[in-house]
Amino acid sequence: MTTWWAGCMASASAAPSSARACFTAPVDASKVALVHLVARLITGGFELLDTQYVTEHLRSFGAVEIPRRRYTALLDKAIRGEADFLKLPVDHPISGARALAIISELE
């Protein structure tokens, strides 16, 4: 499944997900989209988000670089898991505050 969300395209397949091309216009739209994407993935039971590159912004969300061997093991586990991208309703979007609260619950 590929979703466009406030300028951020994300592909989700089974339990892992990949954040792909996030754009910067309007200002900070990609950051808002990432917050909502991460909240949706957490709620849906996704276990892995592959960002391809770790930026300072992604580090602020807890992103870390991991060795290929560990990534492969995590990916294998995530693919075997079950996840539901639509667990948060798409017809009634959540607020930014609620998205942040979902993310904060992990800390």
N, C-alpha and C positions, 0 to 999 in steps of 0.2 A: 504494500500500500504506500502510495506517495501522497503527502499532504502539503499543501501550501498554506502557510500560516503567518500572516503579517510579514511577508517577505522571506520566510525561512522554509526551505523545502526539507522534509524529513522522510526517509524511507523506513518503514517498519515491516519486518518479516519475522513471524514467530515471536520469540522472546527477545532477541537482540534488536537494536535499532541503530541507524546511522544518521547523524545530522550532516547534511550535505551543504548546499550553497546557501549561506545566510548573507543577506545584503544589508547595507547600512543606511538606506534612504527609506523612510524618514529616519532622522537621528534616533539611534537606540532601538529601532524596531526589531532588529535581530536579537537584541538582549531580551526584550519582552517576549518575543516568540520562543526563545530558548527556555525561559522560565516556564511558560505554559506547556511546552513540549516535555520538559523534565517532570513537571507535575502530572501530566497525562501518563507518562511512562511509569512513574512510581505507582500511581493509582491502578494502572493496568497490570502491574506485576512484572514489568520488564526488568531484567537483571543487568543489562549491559547497554551502554551507549557509546558507540564508536565515533569519535569526532575527527579522526584522521590526524589532526594536529592539536597539540595542547598549547593554548594561548594563556596569557595571564588572566583574561576574563574567564576562561574555562576552568583554570585552577581555582578561581574564587568559588566555583561550584563543587570543587573537590576532584576535578579531573586530574589524573596522574598518568604518566607514561609507564607502560608495563612491557616486559620482554615478550617476544613473539610466542614463546612456549606457554607462558601464563595466559596470554590473550587467547590462544587456541583452546586451552582447557576451559577458560571462562565462556568462550563462544560455544563450545560443545555442550556445556551445561545449560546455557541460556536457550539454545535451540531445542533442547529436550523439554524445557519448561513450557508452561502455558501462560499466555498473556492476552490481554484484551485492550486494544488501543481505544476502543469506544466505551470503556467503562465510565469515563467522564462523558456526560452528554454533549453532543456537538450542537444540538439545537438550543441549548441554554448555556452559553459559555460562562465559565467561572471568572470571578474578578481576579485581578492581579494579586490582591491581598490573600485570597484563598489559595491561589497557586503557590505563593511564597510560604503560606502556612503548611501546605502539603510537603513542600521541600524541607521545611524546618523540622518537621516531625521526625526526619531521619537522623538529625543531629543528636 
